[in-house]
Amino acid sequence: MVFFLLGAVTLAFCLMLIFTPISIRLIKRFNLIDDPGKRMHPASIHTKPIPRGGGLPIYLSILAAVLIFLPLNTTMISILLGGFLVVIVGLLDDKYDISPYIRFFSNIVVASIVVLGGINIPYITSPTGGILHFASYSIQLFQGFEISLSQILAIGWIVWVMNMLNWSKGVDGQMPGIAAISAIIIGVASLRFPVLDVMNIHASILAFIVAGSALGFLVFNFYPAKIFPGYSATILGFILGILSILSSVKLATALLVMGISMADALFTITRRVLAKRSPFWHDKGHLHHLLLKQGMGQRSVALFYWGMSLILGLASLTLSSKGKLFVIIGVIAVVGGFILTLKHLGKKAKDEK
């Protein structure tokens, strides 16, 4: 099994080394370029034109590796179809900067596709003990069609992970590094059950394929980046959200390994809402922006995120459900305090000038 997983991650990595240079040429031909001189994006920190559309080679490498290593059942077909739509919408956004509300609606649509393919959250383990079941609760949307609470939770979870990870691409290499670590942790965790079923094994294989693709993309995205993830790279968050459900590793594990991104996303939403602004519109208030303002370089910021993801991911493999809950709360509190401190330092430095 170990050699099989190594083969999956290696193939996906090698495919990225082939697909990414080809994609860069195609992206330049269709002018999917992030030019700071023409595109005034409030969160941009680069100074020269860089190709966008990193989700294209990522999807192609995942697709090719899946066709080799995994069976095409209903669930896998729904994942590949949903992922294809994620990339299409992402490439359109990379080209035309479509409305964030349209992007968010598309997130719900693609999450609904995989839910209709059989993916849902029938229960979660309560940190206080016992199991919370959701499958028996449902809402009738219209005559003859109803949706269960387990399906609603799955859609909400997948959409959350997509956006949480998408907001973690502020510096070169940040997003693919987090995605690779998260995928490896989920892949390992899905094999740590006394009795393995086919779903856990397939989820682990897919996780290592995603890890290989993310690592391959990192070769071209680490500072100084030759290509940006763009919105199309939301494919990584899409599949990671699905994997954390399929692998039965518990959602808390995924939350913990992506803990810094999660905390930053929560404070970003809160900050924007309190400022009476839409939580969907970008700004330079993310944690990575604050770290850059304090003098950290892009490589250092990316390494900070990777290091924290690795530490929290390894911790998630040993903690109980209650332990994970306490650590998640601790991460939110610490990151929140860190963000407020960095904001205060930034304001103080500005006032002293």
C-alpha positions in Angstrom: 0.0 0.0 0.0 2.8 2.4 0.8 4.5 1.9 -2.6 1.0 2.4 -4.2 0.6 5.7 -2.4 4.1 6.8 -3.3 3.4 5.9 -6.9 0.2 8.1 -6.8 2.0 11.1 -5.3 5.0 10.8 -7.6 2.9 10.5 -10.8 0.8 13.5 -9.9 4.0 15.5 -9.1 5.6 14.5 -12.4 2.5 15.3 -14.4 2.5 18.8 -12.9 6.0 19.3 -14.1 4.7 18.5 -17.6 1.3 20.2 -17.5 2.3 23.5 -15.8 4.8 24.8 -18.5 2.3 23.8 -21.2 -0.5 25.6 -19.3 1.6 28.7 -18.8 2.0 29.0 -22.6 -1.7 28.5 -23.1 -2.6 31.0 -20.4 -0.3 33.6 -22.0 -1.9 33.0 -25.4 -5.4 33.6 -24.0 -4.1 36.5 -21.9 -5.0 35.2 -18.5 -2.4 37.6 -17.0 -2.5 39.3 -13.6 -1.0 42.7 -14.6 -0.9 45.0 -11.5 -0.7 48.0 -14.0 -4.1 47.1 -15.5 -5.9 45.1 -12.8 -6.2 47.2 -9.6 -6.8 44.4 -7.1 -6.8 45.6 -3.5 -5.0 42.5 -2.2 -2.2 42.4 -4.9 1.4 42.6 -3.8 3.2 41.7 -7.0 4.8 44.4 -9.3 5.0 42.6 -12.6 2.6 40.7 -14.9 2.2 37.0 -13.8 0.1 34.3 -15.5 -3.0 33.2 -13.6 -5.0 30.0 -14.0 -3.0 27.5 -11.9 -6.1 25.4 -11.4 -5.8 24.2 -15.0 -2.6 22.1 -14.7 -3.7 21.0 -11.1 -7.0 19.6 -12.4 -5.3 17.9 -15.4 -2.8 16.2 -13.2 -5.4 15.0 -10.7 -7.7 13.8 -13.6 -4.9 11.8 -15.2 -3.7 10.3 -12.0 -7.3 9.4 -10.9 -7.9 7.6 -14.2 -4.9 5.5 -13.5 -5.2 4.8 -9.8 -8.9 4.9 -9.0 -12.2 3.4 -10.3 -14.7 5.7 -11.9 -17.7 5.1 -9.7 -20.6 7.6 -9.2 -18.8 9.4 -6.4 -15.6 9.8 -8.3 -17.4 11.0 -11.4 -19.3 13.6 -9.4 -15.9 14.8 -7.9 -14.3 15.1 -11.4 -17.4 16.8 -12.8 -17.6 19.3 -10.0 -13.9 19.9 -10.2 -14.2 20.6 -13.9 -16.8 23.2 -13.2 -14.7 24.8 -10.5 -11.8 25.2 -12.9 -14.1 26.6 -15.7 -15.6 29.2 -13.4 -12.1 29.9 -12.0 -10.6 30.4 -15.4 -13.4 32.8 -16.3 -12.7 34.7 -13.1 -9.0 34.7 -13.9 -9.8 36.3 -17.2 -12.7 38.6 -16.4 -12.8 39.0 -12.6 -16.4 38.0 -12.3 -18.6 39.0 -9.3 -17.6 37.2 -6.0 -21.4 36.6 -5.5 -21.4 34.6 -8.8 -18.4 32.7 -7.6 -20.0 31.9 -4.3 -23.2 30.6 -6.0 -21.0 28.4 -8.2 -19.4 27.0 -5.1 -22.8 25.9 -3.8 -23.6 24.4 -7.2 -20.4 22.3 -7.4 -20.8 21.2 -3.8 -24.4 20.1 -4.5 -23.2 18.0 -7.5 -20.9 15.9 -5.2 -23.6 15.7 -2.6 -26.0 14.3 -5.2 -23.2 11.9 -6.0 -23.5 10.4 -2.5 -21.3 12.5 -0.3 -22.8 13.8 2.9 -22.1 14.2 6.6 -24.5 11.7 8.3 -23.0 12.3 11.8 -20.2 13.8 13.7 -18.6 12.7 17.0 -19.4 15.1 19.8 -16.4 16.4 21.7 -18.4 15.8 24.9 -19.1 12.2 24.0 -21.6 10.4 21.9 -22.6 10.9 18.2 -24.7 13.6 16.6 -26.8 12.1 13.8 -28.2 14.3 11.0 -29.4 12.0 8.2 -32.9 11.6 9.7 -33.6 15.4 9.6 -34.7 16.9 6.3 -36.2 20.0 4.7 -38.7 19.8 1.8 -37.7 22.4 -0.7 -40.6 21.8 -3.1 -43.1 19.1 -4.0 -41.3 15.8 -4.4 -37.9 17.0 -3.4 -36.3 17.3 0.0 -32.8 17.7 1.3 -31.4 16.2 4.4 -29.5 18.0 7.1 -26.5 15.8 6.4 -26.5 17.0 2.8 -26.9 20.7 3.8 -23.9 20.3 6.2 -21.8 18.7 3.5 -22.5 21.5 1.0 -21.8 24.2 3.7 -18.5 22.4 4.7 -17.2 22.0 1.1 -18.0 25.7 0.3 -16.3 26.8 3.6 -13.1 24.9 2.9 -13.0 26.2 -0.7 -13.2 29.8 0.4 -11.0 29.3 3.5 -8.1 27.9 1.4 -8.7 30.4 -1.4 -8.1 33.3 1.0 -4.7 31.6 1.9 -3.0 32.4 -1.4 -1.8 35.9 -0.6 1.9 35.2 -1.0 3.8 32.9 -3.5 3.7 29.3 -2.5 1.4 29.8 0.5 -1.7 28.0 -0.8 -0.2 24.9 -2.5 2.1 24.3 0.5 -0.9 24.3 2.9 -2.9 22.1 0.5 -0.1 19.6 0.2 0.4 19.2 3.9 -3.4 19.0 4.5 -3.8 16.3 1.9 -0.9 14.2 3.3 -2.3 14.5 6.8 -5.8 13.5 5.6 -4.3 10.7 3.5 -2.4 9.3 6.5 -5.3 9.7 8.9 -7.7 7.9 6.6 -5.5 4.8 6.9 -5.4 4.8 10.8 -8.5 2.8 11.4 -8.5 -0.8 12.8 -10.6 -2.0 9.8 -10.2 -0.2 6.5 -13.0 -0.1 4.0 -12.7 0.7 0.3 -13.8 4.3 0.7 -11.0 5.0 3.2 -8.4 3.5 0.9 -9.7 5.4 -2.2 -9.8 8.6 -0.2 -6.2 8.1 0.9 -5.1 7.5 -2.7 -6.9 10.6 -3.9 -5.4 12.6 -1.0 -1.9 11.7 -2.0 -2.7 12.5 -5.7 -3.8 16.0 -4.6 -0.6 16.3 -2.5 1.5 15.4 -5.5 -0.3 17.9 -7.7 0.0 20.7 -5.1 3.8 20.0 -4.6 4.3 20.0 -8.3 2.5 23.3 -8.6 4.7 24.6 -5.8 7.8 24.2 -8.0 6.4 27.0 -10.2 4.5 29.0 -7.6 7.2 29.5 -4.8 8.7 32.9 -4.7 9.3 34.3 -7.2 6.2 32.8 -8.8 6.1 31.9 -12.5 2.3 31.3 -12.3 -0.4 32.3 -9.8 -3.1 29.9 -8.5 -5.9 32.2 -9.5 -9.5 31.4 -8.6 -9.3 28.2 -10.6 -7.0 26.7 -8.0 -10.0 26.6 -5.7 -10.1 23.0 -7.0 -7.7 22.2 -4.2 -10.0 23.4 -1.5 -12.9 21.7 -3.2 -11.3 18.3 -3.1 -9.8 18.7 0.3 -13.3 19.5 1.7 -14.6 16.3 0.0 -11.7 14.2 1.2 -12.2 15.2 4.9 -15.8 13.8 4.5 -14.9 10.7 2.5 -12.0 9.6 4.6 -13.9 9.5 7.9 -11.0 11.3 9.5 -13.4 13.7 11.3 -13.9 17.3 10.2 -11.9 18.5 13.3 -8.8 17.0 11.7 -9.2 19.1 8.6 -10.0 22.1 10.6 -6.9 21.7 12.7 -4.4 21.2 9.9 -5.9 24.3 8.2 -6.3 26.0 11.5 -4.3 29.2 10.7 -6.3 29.7 7.5 -9.5 29.0 9.3 -8.9 31.5 12.1 -7.8 34.1 9.6 -10.9 33.6 7.5 -13.1 33.9 10.6 -11.5 37.1 11.7 -11.6 38.5 8.1 -15.3 37.9 7.8 -16.0 39.4 11.2 -13.8 42.4 10.5 -15.5 43.1 7.2 -19.0 42.7 8.6 -18.3 44.9 11.6 -17.0 47.5 9.2 -20.3 47.2 7.3 -18.6 45.8 4.2 -19.3 42.7 2.2 -17.3 39.7 3.5 -16.7 38.8 -0.2 -14.7 41.8 -1.2 -11.0 41.7 -0.9 -8.6 43.9 1.1 -5.1 43.8 2.6 -6.2 42.9 6.2 -5.4 39.1 6.1 -2.7 37.8 8.4 -0.2 37.3 5.6 -0.6 41.0 4.6 0.0 42.0 8.2 3.1 39.9 8.4 4.4 41.4 5.2 3.9 44.9 6.6 6.1 43.9 9.6 9.0 43.2 7.2 8.7 39.5 6.6 9.4 38.3 3.1 7.1 36.2 1.0 9.1 33.1 1.4 9.2 33.6 5.2 5.4 34.1 5.3 4.8 31.0 3.2 7.2 28.9 5.4 5.4 30.2 8.6 2.0 28.9 7.2 3.5 25.6 6.2 5.2 25.1 9.5 2.1 25.8 11.5 0.0 23.6 9.2 2.5 20.8 9.7 2.6 21.2 13.5 -1.2 21.3 13.8 -1.6 18.5 11.3 0.7 16.2 13.3 -1.1 17.1 16.5 -4.4 16.2 14.9 -3.1 12.6 14.4 -2.7 12.1 18.1 -5.4 14.1 19.8 -8.9 13.0 20.8 -12.0 14.8 19.6 -12.1 16.8 22.8 -8.4 17.6 22.5 -8.9 18.8 18.9 -11.7 21.1 20.0 -9.6 22.7 22.7 -6.7 23.2 20.3 -9.0 24.7 17.6 -10.3 27.2 20.1 -6.8 27.9 21.2 -5.7 28.5 17.6 -8.5 30.9 17.0 -7.7 32.8 20.2 -4.0 33.0 19.5 -4.3 34.0 15.9 -6.9 36.6 16.8 -4.6 38.1 19.4 -1.7 37.9 16.9 -3.8 39.7 14.3 -4.8 42.5 16.7 -1.2 42.9 17.9 0.1 43.2 14.3 -2.6 45.7 13.5 -1.7 47.8 16.6 2.0 47.7 15.6 1.2 48.7 12.1 -1.0 51.6 13.2 1.7 52.7 15.7 4.4 52.7 13.1 2.1 54.7 10.7 1.4 57.3 13.4 5.1 57.7 14.2 5.9 58.6 10.5 
